[in-house]
Amino acid sequence: MRRRKPNLPVFENVEIIDAGSEGKAVARVDDKVIFIPYVVPGDVVDVKTTKKKKSFFEGKAIKIHKYSDLRVKPLCSHFGVCGGCKWQNLSYEKQLFYKQKQVFDNFTRIGKFEFPEILPIIPSENQYYYRNKIEFTFSNKKWLTDLSQETTEANESTMNGLGFHIPGMYNRIVDIDRCFLQKDPTNEIRLAIKKFAIENNLSFYNINKWEGLLRNLIIRNTSCGELMVIMAFRHNEKENIKKLMDFIAEKFPEITSLMYVINEKKNDDLSDQKPVLFKGKGFIVEKMAVNIGTEIKTLEFKIGPLSFFQTNSLQANKLYETVLNFAEFKSDEIVYDLYTGTGTIANYISFSVKKVIAIEYVESSVEDAKVNTKLNKITNIEFFAGVMEKILNEDFFEKHGKPDVIITDPPRAGMHDKVIKQILQVQPERIVYVSCNPATQARDIALMDSYYSVEKVQPVDMFPQTHHVENVVLLKRKFR
């Protein structure tokens, strides 16, 4: 027997009071918090609740009685369905305000440590078209409208789509007409490939049945004007693959690296796959300027089809500049760069210090890092691949030198508690903590509060139109 869904309440004339986590706005009724997407502070709405938890509801706005003065008209026609740019209806000025508030709230409520006034958030130079990597999914079950539930009855030819997954629905995608995340020719490439595929009866992927030729389209670009396109196919249908790849190469000669991969797994992760170069070179190059006193050095980074690189190149430069300024490096210092990824920060700071020890758990990222370090003729970085909490120990510090400064840029989950204990054991003079999740950053800093004081806090907006915020914190040792 099916469980009956609980009869969840509808709340009327509810005022939205804040912008919360995961891009959802916040309201409060009878001491209960309600999280609601696609509304902004100042809206007055009727809310149909969809989930009930012990201390909060989740819901959706079913009627708007009053529109907030903070609202702006979203540029994207897919807003509210796609789910990718949930703050597009909030003015950019207010997006920055709520991102900075997010850092303050997390440090106050979770961290509960002392910290100075937070520096004004660094805005993104580009509010749209800022991503250097974007991934689209093919599906033969596209979502027709935000209210549609009867998609299986549609004609097969009208159901082929190429776009983004619907949030919370693994087997439905929004067929994208125009996306504002990456500059053209991305939109033209996506639309041309979809049109060609439909006209030539190339099958679109069905995730439920694990069949269909076309799976994913990945497009990467750089500020230098280079362009990489990667097609992911489910089967090795050589004739159809060649037909499509020839079309892409001929239609878009500006593509500098055209590749494809045969992904026969059930998941879309390509990190363990071997892309095939179809035309051009097997990488693209991004450049980044480093200010060293009165001298400006230019770094080059080779980006392969599977390489990690910060998604907003221009803002990444500002982020790394903040790290460099906060660290107050001296030329004779040993620096540990934890969670180094492909070594971008390690390369960036290398000119200012004696030696960099860079550690990363993903081995392929370390190989990319070594290539880029060699490309930039940098000789004072040593890279190590492995699990952070296992690598960092007394023997490692003894062999490679105790750090004067630690740079740490962990994933969203933050640092492992063993890594924090090892940092506290070695006690560098300064720590620069870079985070894409101020909540876990606040938790980690609280664990170091007895030994380190927070000296500077600098939010950076890497992802306009979303709730995400990057944050840089300078910690200094309390006792000499």
N, C-alpha and C positions, 0 to 999 in steps of 0.2 A: 504493500500500500504506500502511496505517496504521502509524505508529510504535508499537512496543511500549513500554508504560509501564515505567520501571525498577522493579525489585523493591525497594521501599523498606522499611526495617526497622521493626520494632515494638520499642519500649523499655519494659521492665517496671519497676515500682516506682520511678518517677522522682519526685523531690521538686521541687515548684514553689518557686523561690527568690526571685522578684521579679515586679513588675508592669512590663511594658515598653511600648513605643510601640504606637500604633494599637489600644490596648485589649487587647493580648495579653499573657499571662503568660509568664514566662521560666523555663526549666529548663536544666540543663547535663549532658551525658553525654559522657565521653571528650573533654573540651575542645571539644565542639561545643555551640553554643547551640541550643535548640529554642524556637520561639515557638508558644504554644498558647492558643487563645481559650477563654473561659468557665470557666476555673479560677482559683484564687487562691493567693497564696503560703501555703505550709504544706500544701497538698493533696499527697497521694502518689498517682500515677496511672500507668496504662499508656498509652503514647502511640503511636498509629499515625501515622507520618510521611507527609505528603502532597506535600511538595516538598523537594528537596535542592539547596542552594546550596554555594558553596565553603567558607563559614565557618559556615553555620547550616542548620538544618532548620525546616520548618513542619509542624505536625501537629495532631492532635485527640485529646482524651482519650477512650479507649474503655472504661476501667474506673477507678473511683476506689477505692483501697484505704483511704485515710484522708482524712477531711474536715478542713480547716483550721479553727482556732478563729476565724479572721477572717471566715468565711463568714456570710452572712445569707440568709434566704429571699427571692428576688426577688418583688416585688409583681406583676409583669406575667406573664400566662400565655403571652406570646409570647417570653419571654426565651430566648435560645439559637437562635432562628430568625430573628427580626427583625433583630438585629444593631445596633440603634440605641442601646441602653443597656447596653453590654458589662460595666460594673462594677456592675450591680444586685445581684450576689451577694456584693459586698464591702462591709463596713460603711462608713458614710459617714466616720467618723473615719479609717479606713485609706485611703479614697479621697483624702482631703486629705493624708495623710502621703505617699502615693506621687506625688501631683501636685507637692508641694513637692520631693520627691526628684528628680523629673524635671527641674525647673529646676536644682537643684544638679548633677546628673549632666551635663547639657548644658553648663553653664558650666565645669565641671571638665574634661570630656573633649574638648569641641569648642572652647570659648573659651580655656581655659588662661590666663586673665587673673586678676588679683587681684580679689576682691570681698568685701564685708563679710558678716557673718552674715545670712542671708536672713530677712526678717521673716515672722512666722507667716502662713500663707495666710488670706485673708479668705473665710470659708465663705459659701455661698449661704443666704439666709434660707429659701428654699423648696427642698427636695430633690426634689420632684416638682411638676408643674403650673407650671413656671417659664417655658415658652416663650411668646412673644407672636406667633410665626408658626409654622405647621406646614403641610406640603404632603403630600397623599395622592394616590395614583395608582390609576386604574381599570384593570382588566385582565380579559380573558376567559380568562386562564390563571393562576389563582391557585395558589399552592403549597399542596398538601394537608397534608403533614406535613414535618418536617425530614428524613425519610428517603425520602420519596416520589420516584420517578423516572417513574412511569407516569401523569402528570397528563393526557396527551393522550387517554387512554381514558375519561376521566370524562364524565358527562353535561354537555352545554353549560350548562344552567341552574345546575348546581352549581359551575361554574368561574368565575362572575363574582365578582370581589372588589374591595375598595377598601382600600388600605393602603399599605405601604412596600415598596420594592424589596428583594429578597433581596440581600445583599452579594455582589458578583461575578457576579450574574446579571441582566442588563439586561431580560430578558423574563419575569421571574417576580416576583410581589408576594405578600407575606404579607397575607392578609385579616384586618384588625385588628378585634378585638371591643371591647377597651377599651385606650386609650393613656393613660399617666400623664404625658405631656409638657406638655399644655395643659389648663387647667381647663375644665369644662363651661360652656356646652352643646356643646363641640366633639364629644364622643363621640356625643351625641344627634343632632347635625346629620349627622354622617357616616353613622350607622346608618340614619337616616330617609331620607336621599338614596339610599342603596344599596337599601333595601327598596322605595322608590317606583320606582326605575329598573327593578328586576327585575319588579315587578308590572305595569309599563306597557311591558315589552319594549323598553326603551331599550338600545341596543347599547353594550357595554363595549369599550374600546380594545384592539386587537390590534397590538402594536408591530412584529411581524414582517410583517404584511400591510398595516400603515399604514391601518387602517380601524376603524370603530366611533365612535360619537358622543361618548361620555364619556371624557375624558382625565385631567383633574386637578381636585382640590378644594383650595383654599388658604383657610385660616382665620387671621385676624389679630385680636388683641385688645389692649386697653390697660388700664393700672391704673385708668383713669377709667371703665371699664365699657363702652367702645365696642367694637363687633364688626363686622368686615368678612369677607364671604364672597365668594370669586371662583371661579366655575366655568369650566373650560377645555374647549371642545368641539372636536372634530376637523373637523366639517362645520357649515355654517350651516343646520341643519334647523329652520327657524323655528318650526314648530308644536310639535315636541317640546321645543325649548329653552324656549319660552314656558310650556309645560305644567309643566316641571320648576321653572323659576324662580318661577312663580306658587305652586307647592306650597311651595317653600322660604320665600318671603315670608310666606305665610299661616301656615305651621307654626311659624315662628320670628320673631315680630314684634320680638324684641329685637335683631335684626340692624340695625345703623345704616347699613351700606353694603353693598348687594348688587349684585354685578357679574358680568359674564361676558366671555369672550374667545373668538374663533374662531382656533384655532391650527392652520393647515394645513401647518406645517412638520413635518419628521421628528423634530426634537428638542423637548424640553419647555420650553426657555428662553422666557420671556415678555417679556424686557426690550425686545424690538423690536416688541411687539404693542400694540394700542390697546384696552384694556378698555372695555366698554360698561356704563354705569351703568343698572341695572334698577330699583333702588329705594333711597331714602335719599340720603345725600351721598357725594361721590366720594373721601372720605378719612376717617380716624379721627385722634383727637388724643391724644397722650401728654404727660404733664407730668413735670417733673423739677425738684427743688429744688437750689438752689446756695447754699452758705453763704459769704457775703462778710463776714467779720468777725462783727459782731453782727447783721448783716442777712441775711435769707433771701429770695432771689429765686426766683420760679417761672417756669421756661421751658416753653413749649408747642411741640410739634413736630407738624406735619401729616404724616401718613403715608399716602401714596397706595398704590394696588395694586402698584406696581413699586418703591416706595421702599425703600432699605436702612435698617434700624434695628437696633441691638444686640438680639439675640434674647431676652436676659434683662433686662428693663427695670429691675428693682430692683437687680440687680448692676451694671448699666451705671452707675447713679447712684454706686455705691461706687467703681467703676473710675475715673470721671471726677473724683471727689473725691480719689482718690489722686494722679492726674495734677496736679491743682490744688495739693495740698499739697507734692508733690515739687518742683514747678517754682519755688517760692519767688518768685513774680512780684513785680516792682516796677511801680508805676503808670505809669512813663515808658518801659516796655520795648516793643520790637517783637518779636512772636512769629510764627514760621512754623509753620503746622499742615500737615504733609505727609500725604498720603493722607487727606484730611479727610472723605471720604465725603459724607454729607449735612450736614456741618458741626456735628455734635453737640458735639464737643470745642471747636471754635472758638467756638460760642455759649456754652458753659459757662465758658470762661476769659476771655471778652471783657470782663467787668466789672472784671477785675483788671489789665489792661494798657492800653497806649496804642493799639496797633494789632495786628490779626491778619491775616496773609497766609495764606490757606487754598488749598491746591492739591489737585486731584483729577483723575484721568485719565478718569473716567466723566462725560460731560457732563450726562446726565440727573440724576445725583446732585448736581451743582453747582446745577442749576436748583432742585431740592428745597431745597438749602441756602439759597439766596437767599430763597426763600419763607419758610422758618422764621426766618431772620434778620430779615426785614421784620416777620413776625408778632410777634417779641419786641422790636421797636423798637430793635434794635441797629444802630449806625451805624459802628462802627469795625472792620468785617471786610471785606476785599476777597477775592473768590473768583476763581480761575483754573482753567480746564479744559485739560488736555493731558497729554502724556507727561512724567512727573516729570523724567527725566534730560535732557530737551530744554528744559524751561522754566527749570530752575535753572541759571543761568549768570551770569557777571560783570555783564552788562548788566542782567539782571533784579534782581540785588542792588543795583546802582547806582541803578536807577530807583525801587525800592520800599523801600530801606533794608536794611542788613545786620541779620540777626536777633540779638537778645540771647539768645533762647531758641528752640530748635527742639523741637516736639512731632512725633514720627513714629509712625504706626500703620499699618504696611504690611500687605499680605496675607500669607498663610502662607509664601510664597516669600521673604519678607524684602525688603530694599532692593536695588536695582540697584547694582552696584559704582560706576557713574558718579555716582549720587546720593551715595554715601558719600564719594567724592573731592571732590564739590562742597561737602559739609558740612565736610570737613576744610580746604577752601580758605578758607571764610568764617569758620570757627572760632567759633561762638557760645559764650557763657560756659557755658551749660547745655543739655543734651539730655535730654528725657524720651522714652524709647523704650517704646512699648506694643506688645506682640506676642501673637499667638495661637499662636505656634510658638517655644518657647524654643530649639530647635535652630538655626534660622536667625537668631534674635536673638543667640545666642552667637557665631555666625560673623561677623555684622556688627559686633558690639562688639569682637571681636578685631582687626578691621581698623582700629578707631579707638583701639586701646589705647595707641599711642605718644603720643597727644594728650589722651586723656580717661581719667579714673579712674572706676570704678564706686563710687558713694557709697551708693546704697540699692537694694534689690531687694524687690519686693512682689508675690508671686503672688496671683491672685484667681480663685476658682472660679466661672466663669460657667455651666458645664454639668455639674451633678451627674449621677452614674450613668455618666459617660463619662470617658475618659482626658484629655480636653482641659483645658488650663489657660491662662489669660491671665496675662501677666507684665508688670510695670511696672518700669523701671530708670531711675534718675537718674544721668546722667553729668556730671561737671564737668571743665572744661578744666584741664589740669595746669599750663600756663604762662600767665602773665598778659602 
